[in-house]
Amino acid sequence: MTKEQPKTKSFVLRIDATTMEALEKWAADEFRSINGQLQWLIDDALRRAGRLPAKDTTSAKHDTTSAKHE
């Protein structure tokens, strides 16, 4: 039995060089890809703003990113 994967959408993002360098360093420090770091940042910001429900940590797979930044 397979679980349905969440649907994702792609888009182009223009970002200045200084911001990109800081993002690359931050992603590397957290052992994430730049894409993974951006997804985490956006998810975190949306959750903190009350725009997304909090993650259910009891049924979620092992996620090393959720506890790191709280």
TIVO-2410 file (N, C-alpha, C; in nm, 3 decimals):
# residues 70
REC num residu      c1      c2      c3 atome chaine
REC   1      M   0.085  -0.117   0.000     N      A
REC   1      M   0.000   0.000   0.000    CA      A
REC   1      M   0.090   0.124   0.000     C      A
REC   2      T   0.063   0.218  -0.089     N      A
REC   2      T   0.145   0.338  -0.097    CA      A
REC   2      T   0.070   0.456  -0.040     C      A
REC   3      K   0.143   0.542   0.026     N      A
REC   3      K   0.085   0.665   0.077    CA      A
REC   3      K   0.085   0.769  -0.034     C      A
REC   4      E  -0.018   0.849  -0.039     N      A
REC   4      E  -0.022   0.955  -0.139    CA      A
REC   4      E   0.076   1.065  -0.100     C      A
REC   5      Q   0.162   1.103  -0.192     N      A
REC   5      Q   0.260   1.208  -0.167    CA      A
REC   5      Q   0.193   1.345  -0.181     C      A
REC   6      P   0.232   1.441  -0.097     N      A
REC   6      P   0.177   1.576  -0.111    CA      A
REC   6      P   0.215   1.634  -0.247     C      A
REC   7      K   0.126   1.708  -0.306     N      A
REC   7      K   0.154   1.770  -0.435    CA      A
REC   7      K   0.242   1.893  -0.413     C      A
REC   8      T   0.338   1.913  -0.501     N      A
REC   8      T   0.424   2.030  -0.493    CA      A
REC   8      T   0.414   2.107  -0.624     C      A
REC   9      K   0.443   2.235  -0.616     N      A
REC   9      K   0.445   2.321  -0.734    CA      A
REC   9      K   0.582   2.386  -0.742     C      A
REC  10      S   0.626   2.408  -0.863     N      A
REC  10      S   0.755   2.474  -0.886    CA      A
REC  10      S   0.731   2.618  -0.928     C      A
REC  11      F   0.827   2.704  -0.895     N      A
REC  11      F   0.822   2.843  -0.940    CA      A
REC  11      F   0.963   2.901  -0.943     C      A
REC  12      V   0.978   3.008  -1.016     N      A
REC  12      V   1.108   3.075  -1.026    CA      A
REC  12      V   1.117   3.182  -0.918     C      A
REC  13      L   1.232   3.190  -0.853     N      A
REC  13      L   1.254   3.289  -0.749    CA      A
REC  13      L   1.378   3.370  -0.783     C      A
REC  14      R   1.363   3.498  -0.787     N      A
REC  14      R   1.478   3.586  -0.809    CA      A
REC  14      R   1.522   3.639  -0.672     C      A
REC  15      I   1.652   3.629  -0.646     N      A
REC  15      I   1.703   3.667  -0.515    CA      A
REC  15      I   1.841   3.732  -0.534     C      A
REC  16      D   1.867   3.835  -0.456     N      A
REC  16      D   1.996   3.904  -0.473    CA      A
REC  16      D   2.110   3.816  -0.423     C      A
REC  17      A   2.230   3.844  -0.472     N      A
REC  17      A   2.347   3.760  -0.446    CA      A
REC  17      A   2.381   3.751  -0.297     C      A
REC  18      T   2.371   3.861  -0.225     N      A
REC  18      T   2.405   3.862  -0.082    CA      A
REC  18      T   2.310   3.771  -0.004     C      A
REC  19      T   2.181   3.782  -0.034     N      A
REC  19      T   2.082   3.699   0.032    CA      A
REC  19      T   2.103   3.552  -0.002     C      A
REC  20      M   2.136   3.525  -0.127     N      A
REC  20      M   2.159   3.387  -0.171    CA      A
REC  20      M   2.280   3.327  -0.099     C      A
REC  21      E   2.385   3.403  -0.084     N      A
REC  21      E   2.503   3.354  -0.013    CA      A
REC  21      E   2.471   3.322   0.132     C      A
REC  22      A   2.394   3.409   0.197     N      A
REC  22      A   2.355   3.384   0.336    CA      A
REC  22      A   2.266   3.260   0.345     C      A
REC  23      L   2.176   3.243   0.250     N      A
REC  23      L   2.089   3.127   0.248    CA      A
REC  23      L   2.168   2.998   0.225     C      A
REC  24      E   2.265   3.003   0.134     N      A
REC  24      E   2.350   2.885   0.108    CA      A
REC  24      E   2.426   2.844   0.234     C      A
REC  25      K   2.482   2.942   0.305     N      A
REC  25      K   2.556   2.912   0.427    CA      A
REC  25      K   2.464   2.854   0.533     C      A
REC  26      W   2.347   2.915   0.551     N      A
REC  26      W   2.252   2.868   0.650    CA      A
REC  26      W   2.207   2.725   0.618     C      A
REC  27      A   2.176   2.699   0.492     N      A
REC  27      A   2.135   2.564   0.451    CA      A
REC  27      A   2.246   2.463   0.479     C      A
REC  28      A   2.368   2.498   0.447     N      A
REC  28      A   2.482   2.408   0.471    CA      A
REC  28      A   2.500   2.382   0.621     C      A
REC  29      D   2.485   2.486   0.702     N      A
REC  29      D   2.496   2.472   0.848    CA      A
REC  29      D   2.392   2.376   0.903     C      A
REC  30      E   2.276   2.370   0.839     N      A
REC  30      E   2.165   2.285   0.885    CA      A
REC  30      E   2.161   2.152   0.810     C      A
REC  31      F   2.260   2.126   0.726     N      A
REC  31      F   2.265   2.004   0.645    CA      A
REC  31      F   2.141   1.987   0.558     C      A
REC  32      R   2.100   2.098   0.496     N      A
REC  32      R   1.985   2.097   0.406    CA      A
REC  32      R   2.028   2.150   0.270     C      A
REC  33      S   1.949   2.116   0.169     N      A
REC  33      S   1.966   2.180   0.039    CA      A
REC  33      S   1.907   2.321   0.049     C      A
REC  34      I   1.937   2.403  -0.046     N      A
REC  34      I   1.878   2.538  -0.047    CA      A
REC  34      I   1.727   2.527  -0.060     C      A
REC  35      N   1.681   2.436  -0.147     N      A
REC  35      N   1.537   2.416  -0.162    CA      A
REC  35      N   1.475   2.371  -0.030     C      A
REC  36      G   1.538   2.279   0.038     N      A
REC  36      G   1.488   2.232   0.167    CA      A
REC  36      G   1.484   2.343   0.271     C      A
REC  37      Q   1.586   2.428   0.270     N      A
REC  37      Q   1.591   2.540   0.364    CA      A
REC  37      Q   1.478   2.638   0.336     C      A
REC  38      L   1.456   2.669   0.208     N      A
REC  38      L   1.347   2.760   0.173    CA      A
REC  38      L   1.212   2.701   0.212     C      A
REC  39      Q   1.193   2.572   0.189     N      A
REC  39      Q   1.067   2.508   0.228    CA      A
REC  39      Q   1.048   2.516   0.379     C      A
REC  40      W   1.155   2.489   0.455     N      A
REC  40      W   1.145   2.496   0.600    CA      A
REC  40      W   1.113   2.639   0.646     C      A
REC  41      L   1.181   2.738   0.588     N      A
REC  41      L   1.158   2.878   0.626    CA      A
REC  41      L   1.014   2.921   0.599     C      A
REC  42      I   0.965   2.886   0.482     N      A
REC  42      I   0.828   2.924   0.445    CA      A
REC  42      I   0.728   2.853   0.535     C      A
REC  43      D   0.747   2.723   0.555     N      A
REC  43      D   0.659   2.645   0.643    CA      A
REC  43      D   0.656   2.703   0.784     C      A
REC  44      D   0.775   2.731   0.837     N      A
REC  44      D   0.787   2.785   0.972    CA      A
REC  44      D   0.717   2.921   0.983     C      A
REC  45      A   0.740   3.008   0.887     N      A
REC  45      A   0.678   3.141   0.890    CA      A
REC  45      A   0.525   3.131   0.881     C      A
REC  46      L   0.475   3.044   0.795     N      A
REC  46      L   0.330   3.026   0.782    CA      A
REC  46      L   0.269   2.970   0.910     C      A
REC  47      R   0.336   2.874   0.972     N      A
REC  47      R   0.286   2.817   1.096    CA      A
REC  47      R   0.285   2.920   1.209     C      A
REC  48      R   0.394   2.996   1.220     N      A
REC  48      R   0.401   3.098   1.325    CA      A
REC  48      R   0.297   3.208   1.307     C      A
REC  49      A   0.261   3.236   1.182     N      A
REC  49      A   0.160   3.337   1.153    CA      A
REC  49      A   0.018   3.282   1.165     C      A
REC  50      G   0.008   3.152   1.196     N      A
REC  50      G  -0.123   3.091   1.209    CA      A
REC  50      G  -0.191   3.063   1.076     C      A
REC  51      R  -0.113   3.057   0.971     N      A
REC  51      R  -0.169   3.034   0.837    CA      A
REC  51      R  -0.171   2.887   0.799     C      A
REC  52      L  -0.098   2.804   0.874     N      A
REC  52      L  -0.096   2.658   0.853    CA      A
REC  52      L  -0.117   2.591   0.988     C      A
REC  53      P  -0.180   2.474   0.988     N      A
REC  53      P  -0.192   2.402   1.117    CA      A
REC  53      P  -0.056   2.350   1.161     C      A
REC  54      A  -0.038   2.335   1.290     N      A
REC  54      A   0.087   2.280   1.344    CA      A
REC  54      A   0.101   2.136   1.298     C      A
REC  55      K   0.225   2.091   1.280     N      A
REC  55      K   0.251   1.953   1.239    CA      A
REC  55      K   0.214   1.858   1.351     C      A
REC  56      D   0.158   1.743   1.313     N      A
REC  56      D   0.129   1.636   1.408    CA      A
REC  56      D   0.255   1.554   1.424     C      A
REC  57      T   0.326   1.572   1.535     N      A
REC  57      T   0.455   1.506   1.554    CA      A
REC  57      T   0.440   1.360   1.597     C      A
REC  58      T   0.320   1.319   1.637     N      A
REC  58      T   0.303   1.181   1.680    CA      A
REC  58      T   0.296   1.084   1.562     C      A
REC  59      S   0.241   1.129   1.449     N      A
REC  59      S   0.228   1.039   1.335    CA      A
REC  59      S   0.326   1.071   1.222     C      A
REC  60      A   0.398   1.180   1.234     N      A
REC  60      A   0.491   1.218   1.128    CA      A
REC  60      A   0.616   1.131   1.134     C      A
REC  61      K   0.680   1.118   1.018     N      A
REC  61      K   0.809   1.048   1.013    CA      A
REC  61      K   0.909   1.127   1.093     C      A
REC  62      H   1.021   1.065   1.128     N      A
REC  62      H   1.128   1.133   1.202    CA      A
REC  62      H   1.170   1.257   1.124     C      A
REC  63      D   1.151   1.373   1.183     N      A
REC  63      D   1.184   1.499   1.119    CA      A
REC  63      D   1.285   1.571   1.206     C      A
REC  64      T   1.408   1.579   1.161     N      A
REC  64      T   1.514   1.640   1.241    CA      A
REC  64      T   1.506   1.791   1.239     C      A
REC  65      T   1.421   1.850   1.153     N      A
REC  65      T   1.415   1.995   1.143    CA      A
REC  65      T   1.320   2.057   1.241     C      A
REC  66      S   1.217   1.986   1.288     N      A
REC  66      S   1.113   2.049   1.369    CA      A
REC  66      S   1.163   2.091   1.507     C      A
REC  67      A   1.245   2.015   1.571     N      A
REC  67      A   1.289   2.047   1.707    CA      A
REC  67      A   1.407   2.141   1.710     C      A
REC  68      K   1.479   2.153   1.601     N      A
REC  68      K   1.601   2.234   1.599    CA      A
REC  68      K   1.578   2.381   1.627     C      A
REC  69      H   1.468   2.436   1.578     N      A
REC  69      H   1.454   2.582   1.574    CA      A
REC  69      H   1.342   2.634   1.661     C      A
REC  70      E   1.300   2.560   1.759     N      A
REC  70      E   1.191   2.610   1.841    CA      A
REC  70      E   1.239   2.655   1.975     C      A
***
